[in-house]
Amino acid sequence: MQIYLVGGAVRDELLGLPVHERDWVVIGATPDDLLAQGYQQVGKNFPVFLHPESKEEYALARTERKKGIGHTGFNIDANPNVTLEQDLQRRDLTINAIARDAGGKLVDPFGGLDDIAQRQLRHVSDAFIEDPLRVLRVARFKAKLHHLGFSIASETMALMKTISASGELQSLPAERVWREFDKGLGSPSPDAFMQALYQCDALQALLPELEKRWRATDNLRGAAPNVGERLLLALRSASQRSANIAVRWALCCHALAANAQPANLRSAGQAENDSARQAVASACARVCAPARPARLGELAAMHANFMLQAVKARPDALLALMERGDAWRRGEEFLQLIEVAECLAGSAGHGEESAASLLLLRQALAATENIDAAEFVANGLTGPAVGEAVR
């Protein structure tokens, strides 16, 4: 029995990045061999075990053969004769197909070291197209490693487009899609994640609302020539301002509902646009976005443009915005909504106006969040009169 460190841990060590988890592959063993040594089997579909002390994952070397549609449509063979090279060959990218033995020797049958040196994300084999999830994974690795100069090899991008055109992306479980969005948008370069999905035509299947609007002009002025470029600029800003996934997802929702809001809004009521709400709800359901990112996305789609011009609004319109945003019960979320608008501000070209508007909203929240209805009740008000007094 031979044991090798494989995958992301080897890759990240070679790149000088922090290693958060370590995965191991076991050659020449059976499940009974590992169970006899105290390992705990955890994989239902794959022969994966937890080490009795470190609790790190150890997987028997295996091969995979496609038998159906989607991410899980594979026959698994994990017999003791499967070699290390056969196991590495089933992996997605060459940089993830490097192993290291107990003595520190690297095993690199597919040129992963060269691709690390050349900063290339390249598929291991044409079997890449058998798993549609790899489109999202490659986009995620692009976002993770973009700051180190990595790009997607042209031949790999061609295979990603083939997968996108096949219809198999629609077969992915929505929960699994969100997991990749969560990681991709949470990466150092969330703009690179979304740009890669657009370039490989994956948005047509995953977020058709955004793909449709990507090249359209919007009603925000500024340097961005279209909705897609504005989103990339805003996500770039978010990578510096906020690591919150809800904020980054809300920027995507704002983009996919672009032009749902009229230009030069003066009233938050005008932002109640059914098409924006429906577009966001559809997208969030399709990728199984959790409740908080979904809600913030809806608020951003309906109100962010207005917020950039809030300094021009009447007090009653500002109050209506804060009520619709549930600012006093969900103060943290309302501050995140302001963060969304701040990320947009840099690409919208409003300059001093947007800065003053967003400062005004922060000040308005701070000035009103401690108002106590009990004071009005103590003065004899009841029922609707209390609400009016608070307003």
JOFEN-V542177 format. One record per helix or strand of 2 or more residues. SS is the DSSP state (alpha for helix, beta for strand). FROM is the first residue (numbers start at 1). TO is the last residue. If there is no record, write none. Layout:
BEGIN
SS;FROM;TO  SS;FROM;TO
END
This chain:
BEGIN
beta;2;6  alpha;8;15  beta;23;27  alpha;31;36  beta;40;41  beta;48;50  beta;57;60  beta;63;66  beta;74;77  alpha;84;89  alpha;94;96  beta;99;100  beta;106;107  alpha;112;118  beta;120;121  alpha;126;130  alpha;133;148  beta;151;152  alpha;154;166  alpha;168;171  alpha;174;185  alpha;190;199  alpha;203;206  alpha;208;213  alpha;227;241  alpha;245;256  alpha;268;271  alpha;274;287  alpha;291;307  alpha;310;312  alpha;315;324  alpha;331;348  alpha;352;368  alpha;373;378  alpha;384;390
END
